[in-house]
Amino acid sequence: MSRLEAYYDQLAAPETDFRVQVCHTHHGKPVSEQQFALMVADLKTALGLAPGDRVLDLCCGNGLITRDLAAEARSVVGVDFSAALLDVARTHHQPKNTTYYHLDALALDRLAALEPEPFDKVVMHGALQHFRHDQLAPLLHGILARCAPEATVLLSYLPDLARRGKFYNTPRRKLAWAWGRLRGLELMGSWWSLRQIAAVAEAQGRRAEAVALDPGLQTAHYRFHARIS
């Protein structure tokens, strides 16, 4: 088990707020219901979600967002590497048109036997920062292999490399960033640019574009969506 997997398994404790379990927090507290609703609405808009869509939700966590996607889609498949979070998803956030699988996002070839029908929309919400830059090409290759030809892939809530200074904008955060750099660590994981993502998408015959977050979101000043079509 990786350190990251163990971290999310620990967050799946029964007494933990659903939003905290999947790190939807602001200054250490769960985001408000209004912020969460705005985030989900923004996600659906950027994805272009339609009632007839078959959706793949990668790194779905406890299914909190998966459940809301399922309300406006034909069917949704959620995939995550945390068995503990998936237990929460199956117990609390599994509509009839939703199925969950315990799989790594980098091993989607195993999904073909379980779900042979291709997907119209794929979303990976707030998770790409946990992947290295050199993992994007195999990740996208695995995603596209499971997609219909005209599918849309949304890599959402990405930390924007060009606006990193807008996140490390307090003395405490600047100190944490400097200390992390000395130890070879990055507090936010991988920061991304559209240029990086577009190059990988182009190599696989796709086009990537940046989509701004709704300005009402608390993280809109340093995050963006990358939509691949």
N, C-alpha and C positions, 0 to 999 in steps of 0.2 A: 504494500500500500504506500502510495506517495505521501509526502508531507501535506500537500494540498488536499488530497482525498481525505486524509485523517482529519484535517481542519474542518472540512464541510461535514463529515460524519459527526463530529463533535457538536457542530451547530444545530444538528437535527434533533437535539434533546427535546422531549415533549413540551417542556415548559417555555421553550424559546418562541418568541414572536415569529410568525411566518415570514414577515419581511426581513427580520434580522437573520433568519436562517439562510437567506440567499443574498445577504449583504446589501439590501436596499435600505441604507442608513444615511443619516446626515448628522455629522458631528457626534457619531456614536449612538444615536437614537434612531428608531424606525422612522422612515419618511412618513409624512402625513398621508391620510387616506386620499386627500385631494392631489398630492404630488404623485402618489402611486397611480391613481386613475388617469392623470394627465400623461404619465409615462407610458401606460398601456395604450392609450388613445394615440399618442405620438408614434408608438411602435407599429400599430395597425396601419396607420396612414403611410408611414415610410415603407412598409412591406407591401402595401396595396392589397390588403386582405379582402377576399371576396367569398361569398357564401359557398361556391362550388369548389373551393380550394382544398387540396390535400396538403397538409402542412407538416414539416419536420421541425421540431423544436430541439435544437442541439444544446447540450449543457442546461437542461431544463430545470435542474434542481428539484425543489419540492412541488413543482407544478403550479405555483401560484399564478404565473403568467400564462402557462399552458392552458389552464382552465378558461381564462378569458379569451384566448385565441380560439378555443374550441367552440365558444358561443357564437362565433361568426364564420366558422369554416365547416366544410363537409366532414373532415376528420383530421385528427392531429396525432402524431407519434412523438413522444418525448423520449429523449435519450440522455442519460447522465452516468457518470462514473461513480457516484456516491449511492451505494445501496441504501444507506440510512435515509437520505433525502427522498429517494424513490419510494420508500415505505411511507413517508409522509404524503407524498403525491398520490399514491394509490389509496390511502385512507381518507384524505381530505379534498383532493382536487382532481378527481377522475370522472368527468362526464362520460356518458355512454359512447360517445364518438372519439374517445381518447384511449391510447394504449401507451404504456411505458416499458422501456427496456434498459437493463443495466449494461451499458456499453460505453467504451471510450470513443470520443468523437474522431479519433484517428484510426478507428477500426470499423468503419462503416461498411466494409465489405461483408461483415457478418450480418448486417441488417438485411441484405438482399434476400436471403432465404426466409427471413421472418416477415418482411414486408416487400414483396416483389413489385407492387404497383408504384410507379414513380411519383415524386412529389412535385407540386406546383409552386410551392413557396417553402423556403428554408430560412429559419432565423436562428442566429446565435447571439443571444442578448447578454452583453456585459461580460463575456467570457474570453474573448480573443486576447485580452491582456494577460491571460494565464498561459498563453502559448508563445514559444519563441518565434522569431521572424522566419527562421528556416523551416518551421513546421507549417507555414501557411500553404505552400504549394501542395504537399501531400494531403493536407486537410481539405483544400478546395477541390482537389482531384477526387477525393472520396465523396464529397458532397455532390459534385456534378454527375458522378456515376449513378447516383440515386435519383436524379432529377429528370423531369420532362424537358424536352428541348427548349421550350420558352419559359422555363422556370426563373423565378427571381430569388436571389440569395441576399439576405440582409445580415451583415455583420454590424451589430448595433452597439451603441454606447461605448465607442472606442476612445481611449485616452489619446488626444491629439498631440503629436510630437511638437507641432508648431506653437502650441499654446500651453506647453508644460509649465511655463513660468506663472500661468494664471492659476494653477493648482498649488504650486509651491510658493504661495503668496503671503506667508506669515513667517516670522522668525522661527517659530517652532517647526514648521514644515520644511523650511530651508535647512535647518539644522538636521532634521531627520533625513533629508535627501543627501546632504553632505556625508553624514555618518554611514548611510547605506552605500554610497559610492565607494567609500574607503573599504568596505567589506565586500564589494562586488555585488551588492543587492540593489534592487529598485523597489521602492515602496508600492508602486502601482503595477508592477510587472512590466510588460512590454508596452511602450508607447508606439503609436502607428501614424503613418502619413498616408494620404490617398495615393501618393506616387508609388509607395511600396506595394500597396494592394493592387493598384491598377496594373503594375508590371506583371504580377503573378497572374492576374485575371486574363490579361492580354495573351500571355503565353499559353493559356488554356482556351483561347478563342472566345473570351468574354470581355465585357466592358464594365468598368467600375466607375461609380460617381459618388461624390460626397453629398450627404443630405444633412442639413442642419437640424439639431434638436429644437423642439418647441422652446422659444425663449423663456417661457414660464418655468421651465425645469431648473432646479437648483444646480445642476451639473452642466448646463448648456454652454457655459463659458469655457469649458476645456474638453468637451467630448463631441463626437460626431458619429453619424452612421455612414457605412460604406455599403452601397447597393450595387450588386453585381447582376447583370442581365445579359 
